[in-house]
């Protein structure tokens, strides 16, 4: 065996991949060749350094779970897609159908989501009037109503009393809308009751006042300072908008009020 062959066999020898005959020949060559012997020693030192060092870490359970759940999420639609492709030879048709279906599902879903919230807000308003449970804390003093919510919600609702403008605050209650506990503030306008709901918005983007009707009630919706607001009442839309504008214009820092 010459040095060229020994050099060629060295990695295999280190990894114990050589057969007995080649291993013996290699070792015989090392006995008489200091260059190959030192090359072998270097390789061996390197391998034991790598093998001994803790260069690999076991991922924390939490991280592994997170990655696995994300992989599942990515895998699921792909599997359906693959199955569709297999069962449908017309690739273009399948692709078009998928695009159309995705659009339809997304469109309906977005529509239903908003509709669901509107229905819940109206239902909550009606319920509060029917069961005579308008307020958990009956007070016209927002300095009493505001602290009542703290500890019951993970956010601070923003509201003021507008008695001098003809919309007196009469209290507040805890309600459950949009799959979360929310603050419901109750205002009066002559004989009409206005329920004002607010909860953290999904984005910081503000939204102007939008009026809509549902089941014979009027609603005003807007987003301000990271909070989403819904006002609902049987009050006419002109006055409901006036009420919404008062709230929207009120500063977040209105402790002097
Ligand atoms: Zn040699």
Boltz pocket constraint, residues with backbone or C-beta under 6 A from the ligand:
constraints:
  - pocket:
      binder: B
      contacts: [[A, 2], [A, 3], [A, 4], [A, 6], [A, 29], [A, 33], [A, 35], [A, 36], [A, 37]]
      max_distance: 6.0
